[in-house]
Amino acid sequence: MKKILLLLLLPVSLPALAQQLTDFVNPFIGTAAHGHTYPGATMPFGMVQLSPDNGTQEWDWCSGYHYSDSVIQGFSHTHLSGTGIGDLCDISVLPMVNKQPIAGKILSPFSHTTEQAKPGYYSVVLEDSKIKAELTASDYCGFHRYTFPEASNAIIRFDLGFAINWDAPNECFFKRINDSTFVGYRYSTGWAKDQRVYFAVRTSKPVKTVASFEGANRTARDSVKNKTVVACLLFDTKANEAIEMKVALSFANIQGAMEALQKTGNMYFDEARKAANAAWEKELAKVKIKTSDAAARTIFYTALYHSFLAPNQFNDVLGNYKGVKGALLHSNTPVYSVSSLWDVFRAENPLFTLLQPQRVTDMVNSYLAFYDQSGLLPVWDLHFNETNTMTGYHAIPIIADALLKGFKGIDSIKAFEAMKKSAMQNIRGTNFYRQYGYVPQDKYGSSVTVTLEYAYDDWCIAQVAKRLKKDEDYSYFMQRAGSWRNLFDSTLGFARGKNSDGKWVEPFDPYYSEYDGDKSMYTEGNAWQHSWFVPQDVYGLINRFGSNQTFIQKLDELFSVSTKLTGDHVPVDISGLVGQYAHGNEPSHHIAYLYNYAGMPSKTAERVNYINRNLYTAQPDGLCGNEDCGQMSAWYVWSALGFYPVNTASGQYVIGTPMMSEATIQLPNNKLFKVSAKNVSATNIYIQSAMLNGKPYTKSFINHQDILKGGSLVFVMGNQPSKTWGIKPADYPGK
C-alpha cells in the first residue's frame, strides 16, 4: 500500500503534444518592407482570403495591410499576396460599439501585441471598442467571430464601397432575406476591369435592426443598391458575448454564394478553424525537414505556406464562374485565377509539379479555358480579366513544363496551338520581334527584356513541337529562341537595346533603369540584371563571353559592383541588392545558379547561401521584395532543399547548397524522396560528394524524373570547395 501511495504522489510525465507544422508558420513575414503579403485567414489555393485592411492608399498596402500601420478599416474577403498592384479587398466588414451608423470612413486602432496569425486563423483586439475579432475560412466561406462588450448598439458593418489603390466600386447591392440572412454583390473596376463578387451572410444571432446607406443617404428599405453601399447590422450584446457570422462567396451569382453558405451546414467557427488548420497541415507535410536552426525552419514553412496561397479557385461551389467576356460559365473541375505569370513560371509552378501534381492539370486547363474565351493565353490573369501586366507570354513555359513532364488530362494539340497563337499575335511588340528578329527600342518599350523573354518562351514552344513531332514548327521556334543573340553586345558583356536601323541605343549605362515601360529598355531593372536571362542557352551565352573564366568573372562582378542605380525614375522593385544582383525582383532569381554551367558549383553555393541567410528572415520585413503570389517564397523552398529550376521547362534542377540536414519530399503514389546533408552548417556549405540512391553522383543537377522515382540524395558537406564534385564538363547542367 505504501508503494502504491508513493507512486501516486510521484509527478506524472505525460507525453508532450506533437508540435504541428502549422506552428512554424508566421503569416506576418512579408507584411513589412515591400513584401506586400497579408496575414489573414485562407485555405490552400482557396477562394476566400479573409484579412484586415488598414485603409491606407499607398503602394506598400497592395495587400490591404502593412505592418507599419496601426489602424484597421475592416476585414475584407479577397486579397492579393505580394503583388505590386493593389486590388480586390472586397466585402469589407468592421465590428464596433458606441458609434452611430454612418456611411463615412471609420478606423479602429489596434496593437500588434494583441494580433495572432496562423495558417487559417487571424485575431486582433480593436482597441477603441475592446472587441476581439477572430477570422477563419473554408474554401468558399469566411467565418467571423466577434466577442463584444456589453452594448445596446453593437454593430457589424458592411462597407461594400471600400476600395484600395486602383480599385473602385461600380455598383453595390445588399439585401436582407430575414433577421439573420443577407445577400449582395460588389461590382468594381481597377486592375481587374470587370470584377464581380457575390456574397451570402448568416449571423448566429438575429439582428435587432439594419441601418443601410445608399451613398450618403440612409434608408430603411431591406434592399439597397448604389455605387457605394453601407449596411450596419445592429445587436444588443452582453459582456463577452460572441456573435459568429459566415460570409460565403461566388464570382458567378448570388445563387452560388447561397449554395456555399448552405453547404457549411452546422459548421461554426471552431470547427472551421480546426478544418483549416488540418488542410494546411496536410499541405505543409509534403515536405518534412530537420534542422537545428529554428529561424530557418520558420522561414521554410512560411515560404511553403506562401507558395500555396495562389492561384485561387475561381469557380464556385456549383462550378460556375464569370468568364473573360462576362458570360456565366461552368466547369466540373477547379478553375484557377490570380496568375502572376511573369513571376511564378520561374520557380513556383515547377514546385507545383512536385508538391501539387493533382492541381497542375487544372491550372493548365484554366489557362486553356482563358484561351478558349479570349483567343490568347493569359499574361496576368486577375479574376479572368486580362491585365496584360508585365512582359513575355509566360503561360507558355508553365504549360510546356506540364506537357514535357507527362501530366495527363491536358489537350496537348490545343495547348500547342494556343502557345503558337500567343507567339504569332500582333500586339505587345510581337510583330516587331518577328520582323526584326528582336524588338527595336524605337518601336516598343522594354525592348531588351521583351526580346529575351520571348526568345525563352519560343524555346519552350519548340520543345513541345519536338515532343509532338512537328519538325517544321520545332525548327522555326528554335530559330526564334536564338533571338537574344541579336541584342547581346559581346564587347561589353551586356544585352542592350537596338533601334530599328540596327544600331545600338546610345548612350549606354548598365546601371540605368527607368520605371516607365515605354521609355525603359529593361522591365523593372537594368542591363546588369536582365542580361543573364538566357536559360534556354546558357552555353551559348558563355560562348558570347568568350570562355568559362570570362563568364565567371562577369558573374563575380555582378555580385560585387556598386549597388548604385542611375536614372530619374528608378523602379522601387529593384531591391534586395547584392552588388547589382537584385533578389527582390524575379529576373535575378536564376542567376546565382549559373556558375554550375561553367564548372564552379562552389561559387553557386556561396551566392545561394548568402541569399538564403541574409535576404530572408523570420521577421515581418523578412522578404526583400514583393512576394508576387509565391515566387519569392518558392525560390527559398527550392534553394533550402538544395536545387533550383534555372530553365523551368527543362526537367532539370541545378544543385546549389542544401540548408537542412534532412528534407523528405512526399511524392505521388506514396513515394518519398529524401535529401540529406551530412555535416551541413552555416560554414559547411560546399558539397564534397554526393550519393543518389546509394551510387556516387557527381552531376551538379538532378532530373525531375529521378526525383519522382523516389529514393535518396545524400550530400557530404564541408567548409572548403571540392576539387572534384561537379567540375567536369560531363557534370554540368544540360549535359
N, C-alpha and C positions, 0 to 999 in steps of 0.2 A: 504493500500500500504506500509506504514511504517513497519507493522508487517511482510509483505512478504519480504521486503528488509532485515529486521533483521534476519529472518530465513535463507535467502540466505548467509548472512555473517557468520552465526554460523558454526563452524567446523563440517564437516560431519563424522559421525562414521560408517565406513564400516565394515561389518563382516570380521573377520580375516580368511584368507585362512586356511582350515583344514590341520593340520600337518599330513603327511603321515608316516606310519610305516617305510618305507624305509629311512626316515630322521634319524631314530635312529640307523641305521646300520653303523658300522665303519669297512670296509673291511681291514683296516690296523692292526686291532687286530690280533695278532698271526704272524705278519710278522717279528718280532724281536725275540730275545732269540732263543728257539728251537721249536717255533710253526710251522714253515715251511708252512705257508699259503701264498697265492698270493693275491694281491689287485685288480686284473684286472676285466674285464667285462665278465659276463657269464649269462646264463639263468638257472632257476631251473633245475638241472639234465641235462643241455644242453650238446651238443656235443662239442661246441666251448668254450674255456676258453682263452680269448684274454688278455694278461697281459705282463707287462715289465719283461725283463730278464737283470740282471746285468752282466752276463757273467763270474761270479766267480765260480770256480770249487771246492766247498767245501761242507761239509755235511749240513751246515745251509742254503745252497742255493738249497735244494732239489726241491723247487717250482720254481726255477729260480731267485727268488728275495729275498733279505733280507734288512730290514730297515736300517741296519748299512752302507749300500753301498751308493755310490754317483755317479755311472755311469750307463748308460743303453747301452747295446749292441744291443737291438732290442725288438720288440714286437711280441711274438710268439702266436700261436693259440691253443695249448693244454698244460694243466698244471695239476699237481697233487696237491691236497690240504692236506698239513700237513703230508705227508709220510716221512718215514725215509730213503728212497732210491730215488735218483733223476733220472728222465727220462722224456720223452715227450719234451715239448718246441719246437714243430715242426713249420715249416714255419715262420721263423723269418724275420721281416720287420723293417727297420730303415729309416726314412726320414732325409735328410741332404742337406746342401747347401755349396758352396765354397769348395768342395772337388772333387777330380778326382775319377772316378770309379776305384775301386781296388778290388782285391779278398781277401785281408787280413782282420784281425780283426779291427773293428772300435768301439770306445767307445765314448759316448756322456755324458758329465757331466750334472747333474740335481740337483735341490734342493727340499727338502720336502715342502718348502714354496709355491711352485707352483703346487704341486700334489693335486689332488682331487679324491676321490673314493667313489662311492655309488653303491648299487646293480645295475648291468647292465651298469656301466659307470666308466671310468677312464680317467684322463687327467693329463698332465705334460708339462712343457716348457723345451725343450732341450736348455741348456744354451749357448752352443757354436754356435748354428745356430739361436736361438730365434724362433724356430718352436714350435708352440703349437700342441701337439699330443693329439687327443681325440679318445677313443675307446668305442664301444658298441657292442652288439651281439644279434643275434636271435638264435634259436635252432641250425641251421646248418651253420650260416654265421657270420663272424666277419666284423664289419663296422669300417672303419678308417676315420678320418677327420684330415688333416694336414693343418694348417694355416701357409703359408710360408711368408718370407720377399720377397722383390723384388730380383729376381735372374735369371740369364740366364742358370744356371746349377743346378736347383732344382732336387733332386733325391729321388725316393722311391726305396730302395734297398732290394731285397730279398736275404737272405743268407740261402740257403737250407742245407748247411753243418753245420750250427750252432748246437751245441750239449752241453749238460751238464752232468757232473758226469759219470754215467755208459754208457750213450747212445753214439752211433757213427753211422754216416751215412754209408750205403752200396751203395746206388745209388740214385741220384737225377736227376730230369728232369724238364725242363722249356721250354715252347713253346709259341711263340707269334701267336695268332689267327688273330688279327687285331690291330689297333692302340690303342684300349682300352680294349681288352680281351686277357687273358693269362691263360694257364692251366699248370699243372705239378704234380709231386708227390715227395715224400721223403720216401725211404725205409731205415730202420735202425735196429740195434740190440743193445741191452743193457739189462736192467732188463726185458723188453719185447723182446724176442729173434727174433720175426718176426713182426715188426711193419710197417704198410704201411698207409700213409696219402696222399690222392689225393686232389687237390685244383683247384678252378677256380676263376679268378680275373677279376674284371671290374673296371676301373677308370672312374671318372666323366669327365675327360679331356683327350683327346688323347695325347699319348706320342709323344715327338719330335723324340726320337730315343731310342734304347735299347742297353746297353753295357753289354755283358754276358761273363762269365768266366767258363770254364771247368777246374776245379782245378785252377792252376795259369795262365792258358792260355786264353787270351782274344780272342773272336770270334765274327764275325758279323752275324753268322747264326741265323735264327729265332728259331731253335730248338737245345737245348744243353742237353747233358747227361754226367754225370760223378759221381764219388764218392762224390765230393763236387761241388756245382754249386752256382754261384752268378749272379743275374740278376739285373741290375740297370735301372730303368725307368726314363728317363730324360725329364724335362719340362722347359719351360720358365714361370716364375710367376711374377705377380705384387705384390706390397706391400699388405700384409694381404689377399692374395688370398688363399682360401680354396680349396684343392683338396680332394675329397672323393673317397674311394675305398672299394669295397666289396671283401671279400675272403671267398668263400664257401667251405665246406669240405665234404669229403666222406671217409670212411675207406674201400670202396669197389672198386671204379674205378673213372676215370675222368668223365664218363657219369653221375654218381651220383652227383658229385660236380657241374657240369654244370647245372643239373636239379635244384639243390638247389639255384644256382645263378639266374636262370631264374625265379624261384618262388618268388624271392624278388621283381620282377617287378619294379615298380616305387618307392619302399620304399627307402628312403635315411636316412641319419644319424639321424636327429632329430626325425623322425617318429619311427625309430628302437629303439632309446633311450627311447622314450615315451612308446613303447610297452614292452620293457624290464622292465622298472620301474613298469608298470602295472602288469606284470606277477609276479614280486617279491612282490608287494603289496598284491596280491591275496593270495600268499603262506603265507606271514607273518601274514595276517589277520586271519589265522586259530587259532591263539592264541592271544587274546587281554588281556593285563594286565593293572592293575592300581597299581602305586607305586609312592611315593614321592621321591624316590631315582633315580635321573637322570642317575647316572653311572650304576646302576643295570638294568635300562631299556635299556641302550645302550648295555650292556653285554648280556642281554637276547636276544634282537632281532638280534644281531650279531651272537650269538650262534645258533639261529634258522636258520639264513641265512647260516651259515657254515654247519649246519646239512643237508641242501638241495642242496649242491653242487655236491655230489656224492652218488651213482654211476652215470655214464654218459650214455646217449643214444648212442648206438654204431651203430645201423643200420641207413642208410642214408635216405634221403627224399623219395627215391624209395623203401625203405625197405630192401636194400641189405647191406651185411657186410662180412668181411673176417672171416671165421671160424677158429677153433682151428688148423686145419691142412692146412690152407691156401686156402681152396676152397671158391668160391663165393657162398654165401648163401642168402636166402631171408626169411623175416618174415613180416607178415601183422600187427603184434603188436610190440611195442617197445622192443628192445633188449638192455639190460644194461651191461656195463662193468666197470672196475676200482672198484673192490670189495675187500676192506681191511678187510677180513672176521675175522681175529684174533681180530680185534678191534670192528667192528661195530655190531657184533652179540650181544654185551653186552647191549647197550642202544639205538643205532641209529635205528637199524631195528625194535625193539619194538616200538620206537617212530613213525615209518612209519605206523605201524598197526593202530595208532590213527589218524595221521595227513596226511598220504599219502596212504590211503587204495586203491585208484584206481591204484597205481603203484606197490603195493606189489605183486599181482599176476604176473605181467610182470617181476618183479625182480626174483621171484622164478622160473618162466618158463625160464628165461635167464640162471639160474644155471642148469636147466634140459636140456636145449639146449647144454650147455657146456658138460654135462654128455653124451648126445647122441653122441657128436662128439669126445670125448676123452676117454670115458669109466669110468670116475670118476667125481665126483663133484669137483668144483674148490676149491683150497686152498687160493690163492691170484691171482685173475684174472686181468690181465692188457692187455687191448685190445685183449681179447680172447687168451692170452698167459698164460699158467700156470707157474707162477714164483716159486711155491712151497715155498713161503716165510712164515715164522713163523710156529707155531705148531698147532696141532689139526686138525680136519676136520669140520670147523665151519660154512660151509654152512648148516650143519645139524640142529643146533638149530634154524636158521632162517626159514628153510623150515618147521620144526616141529611146530614152533610158528604160522606160517601162517595156517597150516593144523588144528592145535588144536583150533585156533580161528575161524575156519569155513570159510576161504577165498575160494571163488568159482573160477572155471576155472583152477584148478591145478589137474593134473592126480595123485591122491593120491597113486595108485598102483605103477606107475612108480617112483614117489618120494620116496616111501618106499624102492623099490628095489635099487634105486640109493644110498640111505643112507646106506643100507646094504653092497653094493659094496664097498663104501669107508671104512666101518668098517672091511671088510674082505680082503682088499688089502694086499700085501706083501711088501710094501715099507713104508718109514717114520717110521720104528720101530713097525709097527702094528703086524708083525709076532711074534716079541719078546713079545709084550704086550699080545697076545693071549696065547703064550707058557708058560710064567711065571706068568701071572696074574698081571704083572707090566712090565715096561721097565727097564731092567738092565742097570746100568750106564756103565758097561764094554762092552756092546753090542751096545749102541746107546746113543748119547749125549742129553743133556737137559732132562734127563730121568724122573725127577720128574714132571716137567711141562707137558711133553708129557703124562705121565700116568694120571695125574689129569684131563687134558683136554679131553683125550679120554674117561675117565670114565663119564664125564659130557655129552659128545656127545652121548655116548651109552645110557644114561638115556633118552635123547631126542628121540632116536630111539625107545626105549621101550614104551614111551608114545604114539607114533604113532602106534606101533604094537597093543597096547591095544585098541586104537580107531578103528583099522581095524579088531579087534577080532582075531588077530594072537597070540594065547596064548603061543605057544611054543617059538616064537620069543620074546615075552614080557618077559618070564622067563629068557631066555638066556641073553638078553641085560640088564635086571635089575641086574643079577648076575655080569655082567661085570661092571656095573655102580658102584659097590662097590669096584672096584679095588684100589681106593685111599687108602683104609684101609691098604693095603699091604706095603705102604710106609709111614704111619703115625706112628711116634715114640711117644707114649703116655708119655714116661718117660721124654721127653724133650719138648713136645708140638709143634713139627715141623714135616712136611713132609720132608723126606730126602732120599738120594739115597741108593739103594741096588745094589750089583753086582749079577751076575747070580748064585753064590753059596748061595744066600740068606742072606749074611752078609752085614751089613751097611758099606757104604763107609766111611773110616776114613782118616784123622781127619775130624771132623765136625765143621764148623763155620757158624752160621746163618747169619753173616754179609758178608760172602764171595760171590763175584759174578765174573763171567768170561764172557767176550764178545764172545769168541769162542764157538759156539754152540756145537761143538764136545767134548769140554772139560768141559763145564758147566753142572750143574745139573738142573739149572733153566734158562728159557729163559728171558734175559734182566731183571734179578732180583736176589733175594736171597731167603733163607728159610723164612725170615720174611714176605716177600710179597706174596709168592706163596702158603704157607701152608694153606691159607684160601679158596682156590678155590675148594669148595665142595658145590656149590649152590644147587645141587640136594638132598643133605642130610645134611643140617646144624645141625639137631638134632643128627644125627649120629656123626658128628664132635664134638658137645658139649659133647656127651657121652664119647668120647675119652679123653676129658679134665677132665672128672670125675664129673663135676657139672656146673650149670649155673654160679656160683660165680667164679670158676676157669677160665671158658671161658671168662668172663668179665674181670678178672684180666689180662689175656693174651692179650686181645684186648687193654686194657688200656696201657699195657706195649709196645705194638706195636707203639702206638702214642706218647709215652713219652721217649723211649730209645734214645740213641745217634744216630745221623744221619750218623755216620761213615760207610764207606763201605770199605771192605778189598779185596785185590786181586791186581794183577799187571795190569790187563786189564779190569777194571770195565766199563760196558757199559754206555755211556753217556745218554742212555734213562732213567736211574734211576734218576728222577728229581721230583721237587715239593715235597720234603720230609717233612713230619711231623713225627718226630721220624723216624721209618723205613717204615711208610706208604708212598708210592710213587705215588702221584696223577698224575704225569707227564707220567705215563705208565699204560696201561689198566688193568693189573692183579689186581691192588689195587682197582679198581673202585667200587666194590660192598661192600667192607669191612666195611665201616662206618655204613652201614645199618644192620650189623649182630647183633648189640646189641638188636634189637627188638625181635630176636628169643630167647633171654634169659630174656625177660621181662624188659628191660631197654631202652625204647624208648627215654628217656631224654638224654641218652648218644649219641644215634644216632643223635639227634637234635644238640647237642653240636659239634660233629665232622663235620656234614654236614654244619652247619652254619659257622664254622671256614673255611672250604674249600671254600665255596661259597664266603665269604667276603675277603679272603686273597690270594687265588690262582687263582682268575680270576679278571682282571682289564680291564678298558676301554682304555688301552694304547697298543702300538704295541707289548710290551712284556707281554700282558695280558693272555697268555696261558703258563702254567708252563712245558709243554712238547709238543711233536708232536701232531698236531690236528688229524692226522690219519683218513682222509676222513670224519670227522664229529663226531667221537666218543667223543672226549674231550668236544666238544660243546654240544652234546646230553646229556651228564651227567649233565651239568649245566641246560639245559632246564627242564629235569625231576626234578632235585633237587630243582630248584627255584619254580616249581609248587607244590612241597611238597611230591613227592614219586619217587620210582626208581625200575626198574625190576631186582631184585637180581638174580632170576632164570628166565632167559629170555623166557623160553618156558612154564612157569607155569601158565601164565594168571593172575598172581598176581603182584601188585606193592606195595613195602614196603614203609610205610609212614615215612618221616623224619621231616622236618620243612619247611613250605612254606615261601618264601621271599616276595611274592607280597600280597598286601591287597586284590586283586581280580584278578582272571585269568579265562577267558571264552574260552573254547575249542570248536571249530567248528567241529562237528562230521558228519558222513554220514547221509543222509536222513533229513538234515536240523535240526538236533538235537544239543543242546548245553549242555555242562557240565561246571558248574561254581564252581570254588574253591575260597572260601572266607576265609580270616584270620583276624578275629577281633582283634584289638589291637597289630597287629604284628609290631615289630621294631627290631633294632639291639640287644636289650636285651630281648625283649619278644619273645623268640624263642621256648618256651615249650608249647606243646599242653595241654590245661587244659581239654577240652571236644570237642566233635565233633558231628555234626548232618548230616546224609545222607538223603536227601530228606525229611527233617523235623523230622526225627526219630533219637534218640540217637544212636551214633555209637562209640563203644569202641575198635574196632579191629585196630591193628597197621598196617594194609594193606588194600588195596582195589582191588577188582577184575576188570579185563578188561571189563567183560560183564556188570558190574554195571555202569561203565563209559559210555559204548556205549548206554545204555538206556537213557542217558541224565539226567539232574537234577542238584542237587547242593550238595556240600560238604562244610560245614561251620565249621571252626575251631575257637575256642576261645583260644587266646594265652596269656601267662603270663611269668613272669621273674623267676619263680621257677618251678622245675619239679613237675608234677602232681603226686599225690599219688594214683590215681585211673585209669587214662586213659592208656589203652594198656598194663597193667602189669599182667593181669590174663592169665594163660596158654591158655584159650579158645580164647584169643585175639591175640595170636602170629601168625605170618605169617605161611601159610601152614596148618593151623588148619581148 
